[in-house]
């Protein structure tokens, strides 16, 4: 009886410790539809936040992410083609495909500055990699879409 109480007490303490820290969770099984949606959401979110000039867009990037805008490497905002400063973006089209730990997203977006005025359009291809924190953008190549396209 005494051994059972001691074992019961140890079990209770261990259970309390797990509850306090949060029990370890099993990783979710790989689901291509869920992964595609998550990668697409990261790319769309990046475009929207980057168009506003918000530095929180950087949280969606992998370390060392690079940007090519109209064939030229860029390191300063605005990093997306057709984004001419702070404004709002609207996603027109977004296509996503997976290849293991990588995804690529092709997006067409519109941008309009905060003061209204001219609307510009851009197209971006993004390469994302799956990291422990989720999908993150590794490379972006963007260009301005001509008004007649």
N, C-alpha and C positions, 0 to 999 in steps of 0.2 A: 504494500500500500504506500509506503514511504517513497519507494523508487518511482512509482507511478506519479505521485504528487510532484516530485523533483523533476521528472521528465515533462510533466504537464506544465510546470512553471517555466522551464526552459523553452518549451514550445510556444507558450504564451508570449514570452519576451521576444522570441524570434519573429513571431507573427506581428507583434507591435512594431518592431524595428522595420519590417518590410512595409507595413502600412504607413509608417512615418516617412519613409524614403520614397514610397511608391514602388510597387512590385515591378520587377523587370517585365517588359512587354515583349511579346513575340513580334518579330518583324512581319509586316503584312505580306502575304504572298504576292508575287509579281503579277500585276494585272495590266496588260497593254492599254486597255481603254482608260483606266485611271491614270496611268503614267503619261499617256498622250494628253489627257485633259490637264494634268498638272504642269507639264512642260508648256502647253499652250497658254495657260493662265500666267505663268512667269513671264513669257514673252509679251503678252498683251499688257500685263501690269507694268513691265519695264517701259514700254512705249508711252503709256499714259503718264507715268510719274516723271519720266525723262522729259516729256514735252512741257511739263510744268516747271522744269528746272529744279526739281526737288532732289537733293542729295541722297535721299533714302533709296533712290533707284540703284545706288551702288550695292545695297544689300542683296540684290538679285544677281550679282556678278560673281564669277569665279575669280580667285586671285590671278592676276596677270591677264585679265580679259582685255582684248584689243578691239579697236574699232577702225574700220575703213569707210570713209565717207566720200563717195564719188571717186574712188580709186586712190585717195590720199589718206594715210594714217592720221588719226586725230586722237588727242589726249584730253582736250578741254571741251566743256559744254558750249554749245549743243553738239552732241556726238552723233545724232541721227540726221541724215540728209532731209531736207525740206523743213526742218525745225529751225526757225530763225531767231529764237529767243524763248522767253516764257510764254506759254499759251496752253491750248487744249488740243488733245489728239483724239481722233475718232478712228477706230479700226474698221476698214472696209472689207478686208479679206484676211483670213489667217488659216494657213495649212500647216499641219504638223505630221512628221513621221519619226518613228523610233528605229534605232539600230543598237540594241544592247544598252550600254551605259550612256549612249549619246542620242540626242534628238536634234532635228533641224526644223526650223519654223520659217516659213516665208510669209511675210506680212505686207499688206498695202494699207497705208494710213493717210489720214488728212490732218493737217495742222492749221490752226488759226491762232494768231497772237491774241494776247489779253485785250488789246484795244480794238479788236475786230479787224476789219480790213481783209486783205488778200488771204485766200486759202491756198495752201500748197499741198502737194501730195508726194509721198515717199514710198519706197519699197525697201524692205530689209530682209536679209537672210541671216538667221541667227543659228549658231551652233551651241547647244546646251549640253552639259554633262551632269549626270546624276551623282550627287555628293551626299554625304551623311545628312546634311541639312536640307536635302531635296534638290530639285533641278536648279542649276545656276547657269548663267550665260557665259560662254567662253570666248565667242567671237561674233562680231556683228559687221556685216557688209551692207551698207545702205546707199541708195541713190535717189535723186529727185526724179519724179515721174513728170514728163513733159505734159502740158495742158491738153494736147491732142491725143494722148495715150489713155 
